[in-house]
Every structure is written in C-alpha cells, then in structure tokens.
Amino acid sequence: MGHACQHPCGDEPWQAGSGGHGQQRAGPQRRSVGHHPTGTVAITAHDLARLLTAHLQTPDTKTMRELHATAPSGVPGMRGAGLGWMVWDAPSLASVRIGGAVPGQSGIIVADPTADAVLIVLTNSDQGANAVSALLDDTGAAADQQTDPHRENPSTDLDRYTGRYTSHVSTLDVTLQPDGLRATSEGLPDLTLTPQDRITFTSPIGPVAFVGFDDTNAPQYLRWRMRVWSRTASTRH
C-alpha cells in the first residue's frame, strides 16, 4: 500500500491559507481548519493515508466505490458517482477520487483498489487539487483517445462553441481564441480549452466536454466533471 504526501508524511501539517481560515494548534503535527457549515477537522496527509488504507482493506466499503449515478457523457474516464466517491475508469487508470477546496487551500484523495494504492495531496492553493486532477485525467484521457478508433476529429468551426453557459452557481463565457477557446468566470482564472475531438477539450483543470448538439451543430451544454452549464446565449459571428 503506497501513498504520496506534499510534505514528509507525519512531519508537516496541511498549512492553512490566509484570511483567518485556519488556526494553529499546539504541536507541529496538526492544523485545525474550520469552515461553516462543513465543520472543523485536524488532520495530516499521513492521517488520510491511514484512513484510506483502512477503507480499502474493509470489505463492507466496496459498495461505496461502485457506480451509483452515471455521469453525463463527454469526459473520458469519468463514470459517475459512488457513495462519497467519484468513480473513474480508463485503460491506464481505475480509481475513485474525492477533492475539495476553500479559499487558499485544496486537497484530493485518490484510491486505486486494483493497485492497492492511495494518493493524498494537500496544497496551499485553491487550484492545487485541480492541477493534480488534470495530471490524472491526462493519463487516462490520452490512453482512452489512443484506443478509441471511433472518436471524432476536432471541429474546424470552434465559433459554434462560443457563448454564455449558466448553472445555478456560476456563469461561464466561452470565447474564440487563436489557440482554441477561452472560458472566463468572475473570480476564477481564465482557462484555455484545447480541442481533442468534437466533444472533448483539455484544460488546466482537466477535460471539459461540450454536449447536446443542436441542428446547427452548436453544443447546448458544457460539462466539467459532474457539473453541467446550460448555454443561455450565443456569441457566434
């Protein structure tokens, strides 16, 4: 059973971000991080690795890692949701993952039952977990693309993807750029979207999918992981 930590396991705690989001407890081993309504936890990467190790070695937890809700199509390797886990399956990688972020810090935990291994990454950046996910997605997506002869070639008319996409939590504006597409949203860094095929685009935070094409071959939805934005306006020239 292996695991990886940002710091030597057990030696350094997950450092809290700025703005009063964490409080130092006595001793070097723990950091107390409190956020309402999620509560408070004091934990290190080593603690999480031990928890995941016990999780994989407990037979009754297998049902938690099974697929219970199928994800929308378009993102290679992502099958959907288990119980407390997101289920991923690609030729080069089969795993369950869960991650999260608050201002100034983020983390992701990954378990691969087949390889009997776990990965823990805790970072002092709210985009750190996304960077790790992108690395994991890139491995799976590349292998999936190489083994799927039916994958369609990228569109030569990227203008049809442009427009405003809206969900209940955020709005994304997708514009045409010389190197592909760019997605912008208030409070988030701009994302370059590079086409891999008609549906899938790579980005710094992992694969993004455009789905639900209408009669003009324009997508009606944008998907990133389990999140879906509906197209509410077009900027096509």
Salt bridges, closest charged atoms under 4 A:
ASP47 OD1 - ARG30 NH2 3.25
ASP137 OD1 - ARG97 NH1 2.77
ASP144 OD2 - ARG151 NH2 2.64
ASP148 OD2 - ARG151 NH2 3.99
GLU152 OE2 - ARG198 NH1 3.94
ASP157 OD2 - ARG160 NH2 3.47
ASP157 OD2 - ARG236 NH2 2.55
ASP159 OD1 - HIS237 ND1 3.56
ASP173 OD1 - ARG164 NE 2.67
ASP197 OD2 - ARG151 NH1 2.61
